[in-house]
């Protein structure tokens, strides 16, 4: 849709969701998703009047049919926690839709003032209990979430043997293996549903506490920047950095044992174990095995997609990172994360602002800061427990069920199951139950292969499509704090999207959020997917739609980071600050405006990215090739 960049804001708009065309080759894509995920014609009048933002922070790629169970669960968990559990006064949940395989969301309207007042009373009682007992409740939460993880690993996929085991016939008598196949699948879906309530239980309160501190700082210091406020709660060790710490420790141990060369010569676990057969090698492998559980249950991406395998499934990325760290050790570099330096800087910044406060304002400031620092680790810790550790087990358990269907001829590849919706997998379970129970042949092998093949083609067509960042009318205002802090959606962001949509804004300077302080120059490396991370070279600047915490393994190679999506409290910004890496987040179109090899400057203080050259120029190409 063409838009006049000079038109008044009220006349500019994003594409209507009902006007979006299906990419060639993707006809029939709607069958891949449940009806509640689609823009239904009967709701056209209602849905066309709402602004829909693409949630590319969490779901940047086309969703596989089965994977959408995770998307549904995550939005359900957030919604029920906001709306029903803690009764956040001004906020309800989000409506969620899919268009051409990509996820869009729209905030439900805030309740009226009377309802907000009633909700405020409930919120004070419920959230107050959590804030007053945070440490003990969080310790209980850790037990509950690790129990939930364990429960997934313990789900049985029955053998479906020729006969029921005789002891079950003579003693237990029920249920049969067929019954257990269905109940096991139901348990898996139930675990996948409930984990998202656990996910959001402390998360939204953590954001609320941080938001309270941010608001208080803005009241006392109107000119203070969001980054400065965030640095007052930085320098706190969180679980999300532990996997990378384990890699650094393994690099040190390899040097101590004299097995570094063998480790660096290995690109897979099989090769690694064949290269390390002496006593020193076995000692190092024992350290590796100890680190793997649980810290290698760490997705290459966000964890939300089954296709982003985890370190425990594929050691290529952690092995490459260990090799990088061995090289840094040999160059005399200190691999310790700069926690002490960050804490000293944090304390100095805090003291400088405390000195500006009147005596009567200090208790309120200190209380809000103390609460923010208490709850802040959870904002990142939940990510390891749920998106990485839990989902690693969840996806692999789905694969165990799929292997049973492969055995019975439903489809050829274990990965094929992800082209089915979760309700369709249940249909396949019933088919297998009936066929096994009767001693016959299931229908699945005659039904699913053609559907899976067609959906694979549809997926490829959708993956090549460029989805707009928003749909529907331009919002009158964007002032919801979490939308700004987490997704980086502001009025300025919306204007940049509109300009890009209309073909305007040809500037070589991109503007976003000052995610992490510092300035760096280097050649850009545009990475669209986690499986492209191995292309990143030393001294480059990473440019990506969104970065995952698990990408910290390449932070030792890069000078700075740029992301299309995210605000001051997104994972990319938090991780970059903890690693003292200059970063600008939420620039909108960095991956489409910047080309691999271009010389760029990242100013993490001002929130700008400047393109310094044109890689199409011959002299620039020579520099790029030399860097290779």
N, C-alpha and C positions, 0 to 999 in steps of 0.2 A: 504494500500500500504506500503510495507516494504521499509525502507530507511536506507542506510548504514550511521551511524553517523560519520564515519571517512571519508566519501566521500567529495570532494571539494564542496563548497557551490553551485557552478554552476551546479553540478550534483544532488543536492538534490532538491526535489520539493514537493509540496503539491498535493493531489489527483486532477486529472483532473475532472472538473465538470461533464463531460460527461461519466466518469467512475464510478460515484457514483451509488451504487445499491439501489434499493428500499427495505426497511425493509419488512420482512414477515408480511403479513396482511395489508400492506399499498398500495397494488397494486391499481393503478388508482388514486393516490393522486393528480395527475396533474389537474384533473377536479375541484378541490377545489379552484384553483387560475386562474386568468385571463392570457391570452396568453402572455401579455407583462411582466409578472412576471417570465416566465419560460425560461430555457435554450433551445432555439430552435435549432433543428438540422441544419437548414440552416445557422446559425451563429456559428457553431462549430469552424471553423478555427479562426475566430476573437475572440470569447469568451474564447477559450482554451489558448490563448496567454496572457491573462490578469490575474492579481492577484486579487482574490476576498476575502475580509475579511468578516467574519461573524459579523454582527452588534448585538452582544449579550449585548452591553451596553444598548441599547434601546429596543431590541426585543429578549430577552433570551429564549423565549418559542416558541413552535409551534404556528403559527398564525391560528386562525379560519378564515374560508373563508370571512365572513363579516368584520372581524377586519382588514383585509388587506387594506380596504379603508383608514384606518388611516395611515398605513405604506406608501401607495402610496402618501397620502397627505403630510406627513412629509418630504419625500424626494423631492417631487415637490416644496414645499415651500422653502426648503433650496436651491434647484437648481435654481429656478427662481430669488431668492433674490441675490445669488452670481452672476449669469450669466447675467440676464436681467435688474435687478433693480439697483443694485449698481455697477455692472461691476468690481468686484474684479479682479485686473490685472492678478495674476497668477493662479486663481482658477476658474474652472467651477463646474458643479454639479457631481453627482454620477450615474452610472448605477446600477440598482437594479435587483436582481434575487432571486428566491426561489428554494431551493433544499430540498426535503423531508420536506417541511413545514417551514424551517428556512431561515432567510433573510441574503443575502450576498450583498456586495456592492463593487464597483470598481471605483476609481476616474478616471474621464475623463482626457485625456492628457491636460497639460497646453498649452495655446495658444503660437504661435511663438512670438519672441521678438517684431516684428512690431505690432502685434495685442495687446500684453501686453502694449506697449507704448500708443496706442490709448485708450485702456481701462483705463489706469492710469489717463488720462485726465478726462474721464467721472467719474471715481471713486472719484477723488479729488473734483470735483464740487458737486457731489451728497452726498458723505459721509461728506464732509466739512460742508455742510448745516446742516446735522444732528448733528455733533459734536458741532457746534457753537450754535445750538438751542435745545440742548438735553432735557433740563428740560421741555420746553413748548411742544415740539413734543411728549415727553414721556407722559405728562399729557393728550394730545389728544389721544395718543395710548390707555391709560387706559380706556378712555371713549369709544373708538371704540371696544375694546375687551370685556368690560362689556356689551355693547350693543349687541355684537355677542352672548354672553352667554345668555342674556335675550331673544334674538330672538329664540333660540332653545327651551327654556321653553314655549314660546308662540305658537309654532307650534301646530295646531289643528289636532287631529286624529278624524275624524267625526264619528258620532254614527252609520251611515248607518241604519237609522230607517225604519219602514215599509213604511212611506210616507215622502216626503219632507215636512218640516214645511210649514204650509199654508202661513205664512207671506212671505216666500221666493218665493212661487209660485205667490202670488198676488202683491208683491212689488219688490223684488230683481230680481226674475226670473232666475238668474244664478249666480254662477255655482252650480251644484248639489253636494250632499255629495260625490258622486263618483269622480267628478272632483277634489274636495278638498282633497280627499285621495291621489290622484296622485300628486297634486301640493304640498301638505304637505310633502310627501316623497321627492320630488325634492328639496324643501327648506331645508330639513334636510341634504341631500347630499351636497347641495351648501354651507351650513354653515360649514359642515365638511371639505370641500375643501378650503374655504377662510380662515379658522382660521389658516392654516399653513403658509400662507403668512404673516399674523399678527404675528405669532409665530417667524418667522425668520427676520422680519423687523429690529428689534433692536438687536437681538441676535448676528448675524454675525458681526455687527459693534462693539458690546461689546467685542467680542473675538478679533476683529482687534485692538481695542484700547489697550486691555490688551497685545496683542502680540507686539504692538509697544513699550510698556513700558518694557516688558520682553527683547526684542531685545536690547533696549537702555542700560538696566542693564548689559546684557552680554558683550556689547561693552566696558562699563566702568569698569566692574568688572568680568573679564573672569572666575574666580573661583566660582562665586556666584551660589548657588543651586536654582533650580526652586522653591523649597518650601520656601526659604527665600524671593524670589520675591513675591510669592503669599501671604506671611504673611504681606507684606507692604500694601496690599489692603484688608486685612481681618478686622474683627471687625466692619463690616457694617451691620446694621439691615436690614433684607430682609423679604418679605412676607412669604417665604417658612417656616420660623420658627414660624410664628404666630399660626398655628393650635396647635403646641406643647405648646406654651405659654398659649393658652386658656385652655388646659388640666391642666397645673400647677395652673392657676388661679382658675379653678373649684375645684381642690384639696384643695386649701387654703380656698375657700368659704365653702366647705363641713365641714372643721374643725371649721370655725367660727360659722356656723349654727348648729353644733352638729349632722349632718346627715351622717357622714363618714361611720359608720357601715352599714347603710342601703344602701349606694352607693356601698360599697365594697362587699355586699352580692348579688348584682345584676349583672347578666351576659348578660342581654338583655334589650332593651328599655321597653318592656312590663313589665318585672319584676321590672325594676327601677321605673316606674310610679306607680306600685301597692304598692311598698315599701315606697314611699314618698308621703303620703296623708295628713300630717299635714301642718301647715302654713310654718314651716321651710323647709319642703320638697318641697312645692310648690314654695317657693322663690328660692330654689336651681334649680329646674326644669326650672324656668323662665330664670335663668342665663344660663343654658344649652341650651335652645332654642335660646337664643340670640347669643350664640357662634356658634351654628350650621350653621347659615346663615351669611357669606358664608363658614366659616372656616372648617366645617366638610365635605365639598365637596372635600375630600382628599382621594385619592385612596390608598388602601392597598399596591399596587405595583407601577409601573411606570405610570399607567393610560392608557397605550396603549392597554391594553387587557380588553375586557368587563368582563372577569371572575374575574378581580381584583376589587371587589366591594369597595365602598367608605364608610367612616365613617358614612355618613348620611344614608346609606342603612343598615348598620350593626354596632351597637355600641360596639360590644364585645372588639375590640382592644382599643378604647379610654377609655372604662370603666376599662379595666385591667391597662392601663397606669395611669389613675386617682388614682386607688388603690395603684399602686407603689409609686406615688408621695405623697399620704397620709402617707404611711409608712415612706418615707424619711423625711417628715415634723415631724413626731413623733420621729424620730431618731435625730432631731435637725439639719438636713441638710438645706442648703440654696438652694431654687429651682431657684433662679435668674440665668439666663444664664450669663456667665462671660464676658459680652460685654465690661465693663470698663477695665477689666484686659487685654483683647485682644487688645483693642485700645491703652492702655499704652505700651504694648509690641510692637505693630505695629509702634507706633510713635518713640519708642526707636531704633528699628531696622532701620527705615528710617533715623533718625538723624545720626546714626553711619555711614551709607553709604554716606549721604550728606556731612559729614565732610571729606570724602576722595576725594571729587570732587574739581576740580579747579573752581574758581569763575565764569569763562565764561561758564562752563557746567551746573551750577545750574539752570538757567531759563528753559533750555530744559528738564532737569530731572524733575523739579517741574511741568512743564506743562504736561508732559507725565503721571506723577503720578496722578496729579489732574484729568485728563481725565479718567484714568483707574478707579479711585475711584468713579467718577461720573457715569460711565457706568456699573460698576461691579454689582450693585444690580439687574440690569435687567437680568443678566446672570442666576440668580436664580428666580427672580420674575415671569418671563414668565412661569416658570414651574408650579407655582400654578394656574395662570390664565388659561392656556391652557390645560396642561396634566391632571390637577386635576379638577378644577372647570368646565371648558367647557366640558371635556370628561365625567364627571359624568352626566351632563345633556344630553349629546349626547347619551350615552349608554342607559340611562333610557328612552329617547324618542324613541329609536329603540324598546325597550321593549313595549312601549305603542302601537306601530304599530303591534308588534308581538301578543299582546293580542287580537287585532282585528282579526288576522288570526286564533288564537286559537278558538275564538268565532264562526268562520265560518268553523271550522273543517279542516283547512289546516295541522295543526300539534298539538301535545298534550301539549307541554310545551313552555312557553314564551321564554325560553333560546334557543329553537330549531332554531330560526331565524338566529342565528349566524353561523349555518352550511351552510347557503346560501351565495353566492356572492351577492354584492350589485345589480348587474344587474339582478340576478335571483329574488331578492325581487321585483324588478320593474315588472318582468313578473307576479309574484304572484299578484301584485297590479292590473294589467290589468285583470287578471282572476277574481279577486274579483269585480272589477268595472262591468264587463260584467254580471256576475251572479247576483249581487245585482240589477243592472239596469233592467234586464229582469225578475227578480223574480224567478230565477232558482237556481241551485246548482253548486257551483264552482268545477272545476277539481282538485284543489290543494290537497284535502284530499286523492285523489287516486294517486297522483303523488309524493308528497314530503316526506311522512313518510318513505318509503323504502330508499330514497336517504339520508335522515338525519341519519337513523340508520346505513347505510353503512359508511357514513362519520364520524360518531362517533367512529366506530371501527378503521377506518383509522387514526383518530386523536390519539387514544390511542397507536397504533403501532408506529407512528411518534414520539410521546412523549417519548417513551422508547429508541429511537435511540440516539446515541452520535454523534453530527455533528462535523466535523473537524473545527478548528478555521480559516482555510484559504483554498482556492482552487487555483489550477493553479501554474504557475512558481513562484519561489522565486523572489521577487522584487529586482532589482539591488540596490536600495537604498530606504530608508524611511526617508524623510526629510520634509514632509509637516507639518508645525507647529501644526495645529489644530488636525490632525490625531494623533500626538504624545501627545498633551496636553489633549485632550478629551478622545480618545479611548485608549491611552497608547500603541500604536503600534510603536515600534522602531526596529532597526536591532537586538537588543538584544532580544526583544520579539519574533521576527520571529525565531531566533536561538533556543529559549526555546521551541517553538512550534515544530520545526523540531526534536529536541532532544527527546521530549516526544513522537512524532509520531514514531520515530525509536526505542523506548524502552530504550533510554539512560537516563542519568541524574537521578540517583537514590539517589541524595543527600538529606539530611534531612533539607537543607536550601533552601528556595524558595526566589527568588529575584523579586522585583517589583518596584513600585514608592513609594517614601517616601511621602505618602499622607497627613499625619498629625503627628506632632512631638510627641515624648514620647516613652516610653518602657513599655510594660505590659506583664505579664505572666498569663496564666489561661487555663482552660480546653476549648477545642474547641467545638463549637456548629455549625454544618454544616446545613445551611438553604437554601434549593433550591427554595422555593416558599414562597410568603407572608403568606399563610395560615399555615405555619409551625412556625411562629414567636412566637406563644404562648408556644412553647417548650423551649424557651431561659430562662436559669436560671441565678440568680444573680452571678456575678463574672466570667461568661464565656466570651469567645472571639468569636464574630460572624464571621463565614466564609461563604461567599455566592458568587454565580456567579457575582452578582452585587447588590448593595444596593440602595434602593429608599429613597428619602428625607423623605417619610412618615414613614420610619422605625425608626426615631428618638425617637419614643415612647418607644423603648427598650434600648435606649442608657443609660438610668439611671440604667440598670441592667448589662451592659457588661463592660469589661475592655478595649477592643480594637476591631478593625474590620479589616477584610481581604477580599478583593474581587478579583475575577479572572480577571475582566475587569476594564479598566479605567486608565486615566492619572491624572496629577496633577490638572487639572481643571474639572474633572468629579464631579458629584453631591456628590458622596460618600466622596471624598477628601475634598470638600468645607464644607460640613456639619460636618465632623469629626473635622476639624480645629476649626469651630465655637463652638463646644461642648468640645473642648480640649480632644479629644479622640484619642489615638494613632491609626494610621491606615496605612496599606500598601495596595495599589491598583495595579491592573494589574499584579498579580503574575502568571496568566495564568491557572494553574491547582491546585489551592488551594483546591477546592471542591472535586477533585479526589485524591489528595495526602494526604489530612488531613481527619481524621475520628473523628466523634463526640466523645468526651471524652479524646482525646489526649491532653497532656500538651504541649502548644506551647508558644513561645515568639514572640511578635510583636514588631519590632524595627522601629518605624515611623520616626526615624532620618536617619537611614541607608537604609530603604526600604527593609528589610529582614524579613522573617518569619522562625523561627527555630522550627522544631519538636523535642521535648525534650524527648519523650518516645514512647513506643509501647503499645497501648491500649489492644493488644491481650495478653500481659503478665499478669499472674494471679494477681501480686501485683498491677499492674496498674488498672486492672478491679475493684479491691477492692476500690481503690481511687475514681474511676468513680461512682461506685454504692453508695459510701458514700455521694458523692456530690448530688446524686439524692434525 
